[in-house]
Amino acid sequence: MPLFVKFSIITPSFNQGRFLTDCIESVLAQTGVEVEHIVTDAGSTDETLEVLGRYPHLKWTSEKDDGMSDGINKGFLRATGDWLMWLNCDDFLLPGALE
């Protein structure tokens, strides 16, 4: 896939900090495409914000929302990619998934 294709990946989260590192690292490991990763957190009280703070490339917000679909929709509104997708915070992408 040409490098000019940009993926926007939306990850909704609420108190899922224990899963976020693997999710974020799997997105960072993608090759051959440009990726924008947006995390919409619903006001977590666990280690989520600490994890998000370790990744300066991320676009993220932490505010109450009306559930997972609201968080996903908020992320899609911020997205600038040619292709949009969501990746739940307890999931990960296999190497080469976006090629």
C-alpha positions in Angstrom: 0.0 0.0 0.0 1.5 3.4 -0.9 2.8 5.6 2.0 0.3 8.3 1.2 -2.6 6.3 2.6 -3.4 7.4 6.2 -5.3 5.3 8.7 -7.0 6.8 11.6 -7.4 4.3 14.4 -9.9 5.1 17.2 -9.5 3.3 20.5 -12.2 3.9 23.1 -11.2 3.2 26.7 -12.5 3.3 30.3 -10.4 2.0 33.1 -8.5 -0.3 30.7 -5.0 0.9 31.4 -3.7 -2.6 31.9 -4.4 -3.3 28.2 -3.4 0.0 26.6 0.3 -0.5 26.3 -0.1 -3.7 24.1 -2.7 -2.0 22.0 -0.7 1.2 21.4 2.5 -0.7 20.7 0.8 -2.9 18.2 -0.3 0.2 16.3 3.2 1.7 16.5 4.6 -1.5 15.0 2.7 -1.1 11.8 4.8 -0.5 8.7 4.2 0.8 5.2 1.4 3.2 6.1 0.8 6.4 8.0 -1.2 6.0 11.2 -3.0 8.4 13.4 -4.0 6.9 16.7 -6.8 8.5 18.7 -7.7 7.3 22.1 -11.0 8.5 23.6 -11.0 7.8 27.3 -14.2 8.1 29.3 -12.7 9.6 32.5 -10.7 6.6 33.7 -9.6 6.4 37.4 -7.0 3.7 36.9 -3.5 4.0 35.3 -4.9 4.8 31.9 -3.8 8.5 31.9 -0.3 7.5 33.0 -0.1 5.1 30.1 -1.4 7.6 27.6 1.1 10.2 28.8 4.0 7.9 27.8 3.1 8.2 24.1 3.4 11.8 22.9 2.4 10.9 19.4 -1.2 10.0 20.5 -4.1 12.2 20.1 -6.3 11.6 23.2 -9.0 13.0 25.4 -10.2 12.0 28.8 -13.8 13.1 29.6 -17.1 11.5 30.5 -19.0 10.2 27.5 -22.2 8.3 26.9 -20.6 4.9 26.4 -18.3 3.1 23.9 -20.2 4.2 20.8 -20.1 7.8 21.9 -16.3 7.6 22.4 -15.8 6.0 19.0 -17.9 8.6 17.3 -16.0 11.4 19.1 -12.8 9.8 17.8 -14.1 9.6 14.2 -15.0 13.3 14.3 -11.3 14.1 15.1 -9.9 11.7 12.5 -8.0 13.0 9.5 -7.2 9.7 7.8 -8.3 8.2 4.5 -9.4 5.0 6.2 -11.1 4.9 9.6 -11.2 2.0 12.0 -11.6 1.3 15.6 -9.5 -0.9 17.8 -10.7 -1.8 21.2 -8.2 -1.2 24.0 -8.0 -4.9 24.9 -7.2 -5.8 21.3 -4.1 -5.4 19.2 -3.0 -5.4 15.5 -0.8 -8.2 14.2 2.3 -7.1 12.4 1.5 -6.0 8.8 -2.2 -5.8 9.5 -2.5 -2.5 7.6 -0.4 -3.3 4.6 
